[in-house]
Amino acid sequence: MPAAYLTGRARFCGLDFNVDERVLVPRSPIAELIEAGFAPWLTDAPEYVLDLCTGSGCIGIACAYQFPDAEVTLSDISADALAVAESNIKEHDLAPRVACAKGDLFASVAGRCFDLIVSNPPYVDADDLAAMPPEFHAEPEIGLGSGADGLDFTRRLLAEAPDHLNDGGVLVVEVGNSALALEQAYPQLDFQWLEFERGGHGVFVITREALLA
């Protein structure tokens, strides 16, 4: 069992979060990007931010600290995960500027657009999922597996994201080991792959304009 489930706590972006078996353990390298204010891709502080597949809410809440004037939505299909996210919103005293929304993909934010969409969705392919160490199998599978090549969710995300990004908006997505499969599936898209000083890989940035092109 992951140590974070034993303690009920985890740190992300220098902040403490409640975690348990209802959510993945926060470990995304996107933390580094948040700390840098998403530079150079964001030149102005975003007014509206969406953390899609939020889990514990750690990414969106960290964004709320980084951008103190932003309105942040934490969206997830899992009611259990959102209960954990709600507890973290309360702990960090961020309501009503940070709020939860339940639904699959963009169903929870229909008709709304954002300046920044950040997502650490399920992206593990079937082979990698089967080979993961036992501690990962203690985490909710709904947050890990995404079909044979790990891209079932990401395909839908790329198709629908332009309709939910404002002009000049930016999409940031972690796909981990499925990065190669993504590039092969979408050779026409201008993915900007990030490098991290503290480790991690498989995170891309793409603008609304690049998605539409």
Secondary structure, DSSP 8 states (H G I E B T S, - for coil): --HHHHHTEEEETTEEEE--TTS-----THHHHHHTTTTTT-SS--SEEEEET-TTSHHHHHHHHHSTT-EEEEEES-HHHHHHHHHHHHHTT-TTTEEEEESSTTGGGTT--EEEEEE----B-HHHHHHS-GGGGGS-GGGTB-STTS-HHHHHHHHHGGGGEEEEEEEEEE-GGGHHHHHHH-TTS--EE---TT----EEEEEHHHHH-
